[in-house]
Amino acid sequence: MNAADRIETLRAARPRSRYLSVSMLVLLLLAGYGLISVIARSDALFGERQVRNLSRFIDDIRPHGEQGELLPPAEWGAWAGRLMADRGLAAATTTLAISIAAIVIAGLLSAPLCLLATRTLATAEAFAPASRRPHVAKRLMWGAVTSVTRVGFVLLRALPEYVWAFLLLMMVGPNPLAAVLALVLHNVGILGRLNAETVENLPPRVPKALRGLGAGRLQVAAFGLAPAAMPRFVLYFFYRWETCVREATVLGMLGIVSLGTFILDAKARNHYDEMLFMVLLGAAIVMLGDVVSALARKAVRQAG
């Protein structure tokens, strides 16, 4: 039997699910209905007025001079340099500082807290032989610790960063501290949950061996769980940092000085060229974070 025949045999023997088939059919029908609805209303989407608006917007996002005149492409570099020196660099630096401070603090807080939410470690007898039966009170105490920590993570991430910042602005005023604290609270909830799930899903062989040799709970966490979970921790850390950069930009629209402040200001003055420049500057910071994240993950993998 050649390879093609084996593949065909495996395809014919694959498990089939009527529920999955019906679900896919329903999704296709819904997608088709949505597409037909959009096409039916295409006159509203691509009418003469919409085309004029699009043409005007394309003109507006091209760099303009101080007198409102369109600049030739040869002068775009000088225009971007002036805008960067005037406000772009300060806005980008503030946004980057807010995101870095927030994710570092969130990472430092979530690392120990996630251990309290890990149901394989935060137990009466973590990784101990099944023959050891702890006291009921001890089991109840550790169960309460795990439940309270997990509920806390849920509450922290239930409120978006924007809502946290809105509440904090009333307490600390419109300054970067409100943005940092809002991002910290939300990301502690997210990183804590993700890291706890990562630790729970680790193979128990190494921590059980350490426990059998007499290692304590902290020693098992430090030498048996942390090294294995570190690549995933780093992945989540930098992923959330990229999110913090985006959210720090958005929080600027609440009055906290960041890229979002200047995006909103440019929009209010109908300077769409400046607005697009600030948006692209935020995207550049996120791409920079993605490069740093890839390098950090590669270094962790090589070290492991």
N, C-alpha and C positions, 0 to 999 in steps of 0.2 A: 504494500500500500504506500503510495507516494504521499508527499506532504500535503498536497491539495486534497486528497481523499481523506486524510486524517483530520484536516481542518473541517471538512464538510461533515464528517462523522461526529466530531465534537459539537459542531453547530446544531446538528439535528438532535443531539442528546442533551442539549443545554436545558436547564430548568426553565419552565415557563410560568408566568403569573398572569392570570386573567385581570386581576386588579391593576397591575402595572400597565397592561396593554390598554385597558379602558381609560386609565388616568392619562396616558400619553395621547390618546385620541381626543379626550376632552380638552387637554392643553392645546393641541393643534387646532381644534375647532375655535377655541377662545382666541388664539393668536390670529387665526384667519378672520374672525369677526372683527377684531380690533383693527387689522390691516384694512379690511374693506371699509370700515367706518371712517378711517383717516382718509382713504382715497376718495370716499364720497364727499368729504368736506374739504377736499384739496383746494376748492375755489376760495375758501376762507383762509387757508394757510398760505396759498401762493397767488393771491389776488394782486391787482395792480397796486393797491395801497401797501401791501406787505413787501412787494418788490421795491417800492420807493423807500420804505423804511430800511430795508436791508442795504440798499445802495447808499443811503445817507449814513448808516452805521459804519459801513466799510470806509467811507470817507472820514468819519469822525475818529476812527481808531488809528488813522495814519498820523504820524507826528506833525504837529503844528508849531509855528513860530510864535513869538510873543504877540504879534499883531493878528494872530489867528490864521495866517496864511499856511498853506500846505508846504511842507519842506520836501525838497528833492531827496531821493534815497542817499545821495552822497553826504547829506548832513544829518542823517538819522543817528549815526554813531556819536557825533558831538552832542546832539539833543539828549540821547540816553545818558551820556556822561554827565551832563549838567543836572539832569533829573536825579541821577544816582547820588551825586555829591550834595544836592540840595536837600533831599528827603529820603531817597531810596535806601542809602546805606544805613541811616539811623533807624528807619523802619525795619529793615531786614535784621539788623543787629538786635534790636529789641525783641522782635518776634523769635529769633533764634535763642536769645537768652531766656525768654519765658519758657520756651519748649524744653530746653535743656535742663533748666532748674526744676521744672515740673516733673519730667520723666525720671531724673536722678532721685529726687525725693520719693516719688511714687515707687520706684524700684527698690530703694532701701527699706521702705515701709512694708511693701508687699512680700518681700523675700522671707522675713521671719513669720509674718502673719499667715502666709500660705501654708506653712507647716502645721499651724493650729487648725487649718481647715482640711488637712490631708487625713483621710479616714484610715489609711494604713499606718500612719505614724502617730497621730494624735489619738491613741487608744490606750487602754489600761496597760496592756502588755504588747508593745509594738514589736512586731516580727518575732515574737517569742514562740516557742513550741506550743502546739495546740493543747498539750497536756496541762499547761499552766493556766489555771482558772482564777482570774483576779476577783477581788471582792466586788459585790454588787455596787456599793457606793462609789468605788473607784471607776467602774465602768460608766455609771451614770454621770460622774463628774466630767470625764473625758468626752462623753457623748454631748454633754451640754456645751463644753468648750468648742467642739467642732460645729455644732449647730449654730451657736451664737456668732461664730466667726463667719460662717457661710451666709447667714442672714445679713450680717453687716456688709459683706461684699455685695449682696444683692441690692441693699439700700443705697450704697454708694454709687453703683453704676446705674441704678434706676433713674436717677436725675441726670439729664444731659449736662455737659460742661456749661452750656449757655445758661441754663437755669441756676446752676451753682454760682456762676459768675454774677448773675443778676442779684442773687441773695447776698453774696459777699460784698458787692458794690455798696450796698446800704450800710455795711459795717465798717469797711476799710476805705471806702471812697474809690474814685476812678484812678487807680494806679496799678502797675503791673502785679503787685502782690495778690490782688483779687483774681487775676487770670491764673497765676501760678497755683494758688490754693484750689481754684475750681478744677484745674486740670489734674492736680494731685489727688483730690478726693475721688474723682471719677475713675482715674486710672489705677488707683489702689484697688478699687472694686474689680476692675477688669483683670489686671495682672494677678491679683490674688487668686481669683477663680481659675484662670488659665494655668498658673504655676501649680496650684494645688492639684488640678486634674493631671498635669504632667507627672508630678511626683507619684500620684496614685497609680498611674499606668506603667510605672517602671517595673522591670522584672524583680521579684523579691529575693532572688538567689543571693546576691551580694549582701544586702542588709540583714538577711537571716543568718548568713555566715558570720557577719560581724557581731550580731546579737548573741549567737552561740558561743563566740569567743569571749564574751563578757563586756562588749561595748555598750555604753549607755545610749540613751535616746539622742542626745546631741551629737555624740560621736557617729552614730549611724547616719544621722542627717548630714553631717559634715563630710564624712568619708565614703559613705555608701550611696547616698541619694544625690547630693549636690553635684558631684562630678558627672554623673550620668544625665542629669537634667539640665546642665549648664548650656549645651547648644540650643535647646528649646527655649530656655530662659532668655538667652541673648536674642533669639529670633523674635520673641514676643516683645522684648524691651525695645528693640529698634523699630518694630512695626508700630508700636504705640507712640514712639517718638515722632515718626512721620505723621501720625494722626494729631499729635500735639502741635506740630508746626501748622497744620491746616486749621486746627481749632483756635490756636493763638491768633491767626489771621482773622478768623471770623469774630473772635471776642473783641477785636478792635472796633467793631461796629457798635459796641456798647459804650464806647468812650475811653477804653483802655488803649493807650498808645501802642500801635503795632501796624502791620501792613494794612489790616482791615480799616483802620482809621483813615489812612490816606486813600484807600480805595473808595470809601464812602464819601470823603471830601471831594475827590475828583469827579465822582458821579454827580454830586450835588452841584458842582460848577460846570457840568456837562463837558468836562475834559476827558473824553473817553480814551484818548491816546495815553494819558497819564494813568488812567484806571487799568488799561490793558497792560501797561508796563509793570505796575505793582502786582497784578495777578501773575504775570510771567515770572516776576521776581520770586514770588512765593512758590511757584512750581519749581523754580531752579533750586530753592532751598530743600524742597522735598526730594528732588532727584539727587542732590548732594547727600542727603541723609540715606538714601537707598544705596549709594556707593559705599558710604562708611559702614552701613549695616552689612553689606556683602563681604567687605574686607574683614570685619570683626567676626562674622560667622565662620569665614574660611580659617581665620587664625585659631578659633576655638576648636574647629574640627581637626586641624593639624596638630594642635596641642594634645587633643584627646587620643 
